[in-house]
Amino acid sequence: MAPVAVATLVFFLLAYPAWATSRNYAAKAEFKRLNPCPATAKKRGPCPGWEIDHVVPLKCRGDDLPANMQWLTVADHKDKTRREARLCIHPPAH
């Protein structure tokens, strides 16, 4: 990685510590346990054609909790993500 890219990354990680934190995979697993895959009805493993979406996006200060998750088709998730990109252009201030 180029020195400028590394410096930029370090700046953002320090300025916006929420970006530096990892996703809550336990919350995702709990969501799947409570809401099995619409395609397979399984609580674990892949869910072909479907993705887990945050109702209120993380970048808009949405919670990374099962209560803020929903299943969307891959196409619907892509459309929703595209629309949301214009809504919350500033990273969360935690």
Secondary structure as GFF3:
##gff-version 3
##sequence-region A 1 94
A	DSSP	alpha_helix	3	15	.	.	.	ID=ss1
A	DSSP	alpha_helix	17	20	.	.	.	ID=ss2
A	DSSP	alpha_helix	25	34	.	.	.	ID=ss3
A	DSSP	beta_strand	50	54	.	.	.	ID=ss4
A	DSSP	three_ten_helix	58	60	.	.	.	ID=ss5
A	DSSP	three_ten_helix	66	68	.	.	.	ID=ss6
A	DSSP	beta_strand	69	73	.	.	.	ID=ss7
A	DSSP	alpha_helix	74	84	.	.	.	ID=ss8
###
